Amino acid sequence: MLYQQSITIVRPGTAADEYGNSKDDWGAGATRTTVEGVNVQPMGGSSEDTEDKQVIVTGWRLYTPRGIDLDLRETDRVEAWGTTMQVVGKVARWPAPGGGVHHVEADLQEVD
């Protein structure tokens, strides 16, 4: 049952704001890449912030199978199951004995 999930990696394009500065474009300028054969599992449960407004933050961890590298950056977003998650921190590329990548792990965070 592992590694049978599908995700979409969303990488922002760039656009200019009203002052001419570059900013991330998550709309039409973003690129979308579908990836099959990964595993996304809950990690660390959920937490709530009720100070200013009701916010629920849920953690997830993405894994690839052995020998599979993934073009995923800490500035990307991941879509799965109708939700959007942000990559949290660096993407871990675990080295394989003899060279190359053994597998990839990335922490994701969904904010509702």
N, C-alpha and C positions, 0 to 999 in steps of 0.2 A: 504493500500500500504506500510505501514511501516513494517520493519523487514522481508523483503522478499529477501534481498540481501545475496550473498555468498562471503566469503573472504577466503584467505589462509594465515595462520600465518606461517611465516618462522622464525625458531629459529636456530641461527648459531651453528655449532659444533666447535670443537677446533682442531687446527693443529699447528705444530711447524714451525717457520720460519727458515731461514738459520743459525740463532744463537742459536736455541733451545728454543726460547721464545714462549709462547702460543699466538696464534692469532685467531680471528674469521674465521671460514671456512663457507662461504656462498655457496659453491659449493656442492659437493657430501656429505660432512659431515653435512649439514644442515637438520633439520627435517621440514616437511611440514604437517600442519594440516588444513583441510578444515572445515570451520564453516558455517553453514546455519542459516538463520533467524536473521541477524543483519541489522543495518541501518547505512549507511555512507553518510554524507551530507557535502557539501562545507562549509568551515568556513574561514572567513576573506579574501576571494578573493585571488588574486595572486600578487606577486611582482617580479620585474625584477632587476637583477644586471648586469650592462653593463660595469663595470670597466675593468675587464680583459677578460671576454668572456660573451656571451649571456647566461644567466641562468634565468629560470622562476621557482619560488617556489610557489606551491599551497598548501593551508591548507585544511584539511578535519577533520571531527570529527566522530568517531565511537561510536554507542550506541548499547546496548543490551536491549532486552525486560525485563520487570519487572520479578525479581526472577531468572535471568540468570547471573551466574558468567562466566567469560571467562578467560582461561589460557593464558593471554597476559602479557608480560613483557616490560619494557621500552627499552630493548636491542633487541627486535624482529622487524621484518619487516612485513608488510601486503601487500598482492597482491590482486588486484581487477581490473577488466576491462582491463587487459593487462598492468597495471602499478604497480610499486613497491613504497610503501610509508614507511617511517620510523616512529616509535613511537616517539613522542616528549614529554619528561618529564615523570612524573609518570602516571600510569594507575589509574584512579579514580574508586574505588569500593564503591558505595553509600550504606550506611547501611539501612536495612529494619527495620521498627518498629517490635519489638519482636525478632530481631536477623537475621543474615544472610545478604545476599547482595540483595539490591533492584534492582540495575542495574549497568552496567559498562559503563564508558565513557573514551575515549582515543583520544588525539589529534594526528593527522598524518600529515606528510609533504611529498609531492611529489616534487622532484627536477628534472627538465628536462634540 
